[in-house]
Amino acid sequence: EKKSRLISAEEKKIIAYHEAGHPLALRHLAKADPVTKVSIVSRGMALGYTMNLPEDDRYLQAKGKFEDEIAGALAGRAAEDLVFGDATTGASSDLEKATKLARAMVTQYGMSPVLGPRTFGQKEELIFLGREISEQKDYGDKVADIIDDEMNKLIQDAHETAKKILTENKSKLKLLAIWILDLI
């Protein structure tokens, strides 16, 4: 726990609703992994987090699983929108996770119905370091725009899914947020 960080009661409430949104949405997403931990105790740069882990080892991932993961990641932002009518910077890592996954679905896994089963962008890697150092663009501006559109559609659809789940379960969202706040 980061004791030096003082968080106001109002911010704790926002964080509690944000973090409550994740497990509530994940619980209603058929292909999402079960939630194993939720915390609003500040650690490092994170004000809170939700951890969901697979119950077994998987080697293959399905498109529907990825879509549920994106919706689960965006559920915190959706909870903020629903309860407070405003968004905060608290969702930045969730947005990054959702964006990276949507990009991978479109550019690496061929999961775009518009672009079809192919990859986009050749990665150059330092094999001995195991890190990616650059990506060569092997497509034109028109395809880049389609990639952006497809990513945006995945993210917007997932956000709408999360908002729908939380709207239908708003009373549970409130109870869960209050319960999280009572624990600290």
C-alpha positions as CSV (number, residue, x, y, z in Angstrom):
1,E,0.0,0.0,0.0
2,K,1.2,3.5,-0.9
3,K,0.7,5.3,2.4
4,S,2.0,8.7,1.1
5,R,-0.9,9.0,-1.4
6,L,-3.9,10.7,0.2
7,I,-7.1,10.1,-1.7
8,S,-10.2,12.2,-1.0
9,A,-13.5,10.5,-0.1
10,E,-15.0,11.6,-3.4
11,E,-12.1,10.1,-5.4
12,K,-12.4,6.8,-3.4
13,K,-16.1,6.7,-4.3
14,I,-15.2,7.1,-8.0
15,I,-12.5,4.5,-7.8
16,A,-14.8,2.1,-6.0
17,Y,-17.5,2.4,-8.6
18,H,-14.9,2.1,-11.4
19,E,-13.4,-1.1,-9.9
20,A,-16.9,-2.5,-9.1
21,G,-17.8,-2.1,-12.8
22,H,-15.1,-4.6,-13.8
23,P,-16.2,-7.7,-11.9
24,L,-19.9,-7.0,-12.4
25,A,-19.5,-6.8,-16.1
26,L,-17.0,-9.7,-16.2
27,R,-19.5,-11.9,-14.3
28,H,-22.1,-11.4,-17.0
29,L,-19.7,-11.9,-20.0
30,A,-19.9,-15.6,-20.9
31,K,-16.3,-16.0,-22.1
32,A,-14.6,-13.8,-19.5
33,D,-12.2,-15.3,-17.0
34,P,-13.4,-15.3,-13.3
35,V,-12.4,-12.4,-11.1
36,T,-9.9,-13.3,-8.4
37,K,-9.2,-10.0,-6.8
38,V,-10.5,-6.4,-6.6
39,S,-8.7,-3.6,-4.7
40,I,-8.8,0.1,-4.4
41,V,-5.8,0.2,-2.1
42,S,-3.3,2.4,-4.0
43,R,-0.1,0.6,-5.0
44,G,2.5,2.1,-7.3
45,M,0.7,4.3,-9.9
46,A,-2.5,2.3,-9.8
47,L,-5.3,3.7,-7.7
48,G,-7.1,0.3,-7.8
49,Y,-7.2,-2.8,-9.9
50,T,-9.3,-5.9,-10.8
51,M,-7.6,-9.2,-11.5
52,N,-9.3,-11.9,-13.5
53,L,-7.4,-15.1,-14.3
54,P,-8.1,-18.1,-16.4
55,E,-9.1,-21.3,-14.6
56,D,-6.9,-23.4,-16.9
57,D,-4.1,-23.1,-19.4
58,R,-5.1,-22.0,-22.9
59,Y,-3.1,-22.1,-26.0
60,L,-5.8,-20.7,-28.4
61,Q,-7.9,-17.6,-27.9
62,A,-11.3,-17.0,-29.6
63,K,-12.6,-13.8,-31.0
64,G,-15.5,-13.8,-28.5
65,K,-13.1,-14.2,-25.6
66,F,-11.1,-11.1,-26.8
67,E,-14.4,-9.1,-27.2
68,D,-15.4,-10.0,-23.6
69,E,-11.9,-9.0,-22.3
70,I,-12.3,-5.6,-24.0
71,A,-15.8,-5.1,-22.5
72,G,-14.5,-6.1,-19.1
73,A,-11.6,-3.6,-19.4
74,L,-13.9,-0.8,-20.4
75,A,-16.5,-1.6,-17.7
76,G,-14.7,0.7,-15.2
77,R,-15.1,3.7,-17.6
78,A,-18.7,2.6,-18.3
79,A,-19.4,2.6,-14.5
80,E,-18.0,6.2,-14.2
81,D,-20.2,7.3,-17.1
82,L,-23.3,5.7,-15.7
83,V,-23.0,6.8,-12.1
84,F,-21.2,10.2,-12.3
85,G,-22.0,11.2,-15.9
86,D,-18.3,12.0,-16.4
87,A,-15.1,10.2,-17.2
88,T,-11.8,10.4,-15.3
89,T,-8.2,9.6,-16.0
90,G,-8.6,6.5,-13.9
91,A,-9.3,4.4,-17.0
92,S,-6.1,5.1,-18.8
93,S,-4.5,1.7,-18.4
94,D,-7.9,0.0,-19.2
95,L,-8.1,2.0,-22.4
96,E,-4.6,1.1,-23.3
97,K,-5.3,-2.6,-22.7
98,A,-8.5,-2.5,-24.8
99,T,-6.8,-0.6,-27.6
100,K,-3.8,-3.0,-27.7
101,L,-6.1,-6.0,-27.8
102,A,-8.3,-4.5,-30.5
103,R,-5.3,-3.7,-32.6
104,A,-3.9,-7.2,-32.2
105,M,-7.3,-8.7,-33.2
106,V,-7.3,-6.6,-36.4
107,T,-3.6,-6.6,-37.3
108,Q,-2.2,-9.8,-35.9
109,Y,-5.0,-12.4,-35.6
110,G,-7.1,-11.7,-38.8
111,M,-10.3,-11.2,-36.8
112,S,-11.7,-8.3,-38.8
113,P,-14.7,-9.2,-41.0
114,V,-13.8,-6.3,-43.3
115,L,-10.1,-6.9,-43.7
116,G,-10.3,-10.7,-43.6
117,P,-7.8,-13.3,-42.5
118,R,-4.4,-11.6,-42.9
119,T,-1.9,-9.7,-40.8
120,F,-0.8,-6.1,-41.1
121,G,2.6,-4.6,-40.1
122,Q,5.8,-6.6,-40.0
123,K,7.5,-6.5,-36.7
124,E,11.3,-6.3,-36.4
125,E,12.5,-7.9,-33.2
126,L,15.7,-8.3,-31.3
127,I,15.4,-12.0,-30.7
128,F,18.1,-12.2,-28.0
129,L,16.3,-9.5,-26.0
130,G,12.8,-10.8,-26.7
131,R,11.6,-7.3,-27.4
132,E,9.9,-5.6,-30.3
133,I,11.8,-2.6,-31.6
134,S,9.7,-1.4,-34.5
135,E,6.9,-2.2,-36.9
136,Q,7.2,-1.8,-40.6
137,K,4.0,-0.6,-42.2
138,D,3.3,-2.9,-45.1
139,Y,-0.1,-1.3,-46.1
140,G,-1.3,2.0,-47.4
141,D,-3.2,4.9,-45.8
142,K,-6.6,3.5,-47.0
143,V,-6.0,0.2,-45.2
144,A,-4.7,2.1,-42.1
145,D,-8.0,4.0,-42.0
146,I,-9.9,0.7,-42.2
147,I,-7.7,-0.7,-39.4
148,D,-8.6,2.3,-37.3
149,D,-12.3,1.9,-38.1
150,E,-12.3,-1.8,-37.2
151,M,-10.5,-1.1,-33.9
152,N,-12.9,1.6,-33.1
153,K,-15.9,-0.6,-33.8
154,L,-14.5,-3.3,-31.5
155,I,-13.9,-0.8,-28.7
156,Q,-17.2,1.0,-29.2
157,D,-19.2,-2.3,-29.3
158,A,-17.4,-3.5,-26.1
159,H,-18.1,-0.2,-24.3
160,E,-21.8,-0.5,-25.3
161,T,-21.9,-4.1,-24.0
162,A,-20.3,-3.0,-20.7
163,K,-22.7,0.0,-20.3
164,K,-25.7,-2.3,-21.1
165,I,-24.7,-4.8,-18.4
166,L,-24.1,-2.2,-15.8
167,T,-27.3,-0.3,-16.6
168,E,-29.3,-3.5,-16.2
169,N,-27.5,-4.2,-12.9
170,K,-27.2,-0.7,-11.5
171,S,-28.4,-1.7,-8.0
172,K,-25.8,-4.4,-7.9
173,L,-23.1,-2.0,-9.0
174,K,-24.0,0.4,-6.1
175,L,-24.0,-2.5,-3.6
176,L,-20.7,-3.7,-4.8
177,A,-19.1,-0.2,-4.7
178,I,-20.4,0.3,-1.2
179,W,-19.0,-3.0,-0.1
180,I,-15.6,-2.2,-1.6
181,L,-15.6,1.2,0.2
182,D,-16.5,-0.5,3.5
183,L,-13.5,-2.7,3.2
184,I,-11.0,0.1,3.4
